[in-house]
């Protein structure tokens, strides 16, 4: 986005160079909200149906952070 901080631009470039998709936290929030709204309209399970770990990972994705790996996985 035009008003993104230079550090966000750096993160975006690095992610793209690794072959990843980058969404700014603000855009990720809109994408996740839209997805959840669509699911709710279709009568599908909501965010409450996710496990705490799934919610944690979703939050990290929205904040553009990678999940921590557990020692076993």
Secondary structure as GFF3:
##gff-version 3
##sequence-region A 1 73
A	DSSP	alpha_helix	6	17	.	.	.	ID=ss1
A	DSSP	alpha_helix	25	41	.	.	.	ID=ss2
A	DSSP	three_ten_helix	47	49	.	.	.	ID=ss3
A	DSSP	alpha_helix	52	62	.	.	.	ID=ss4
###
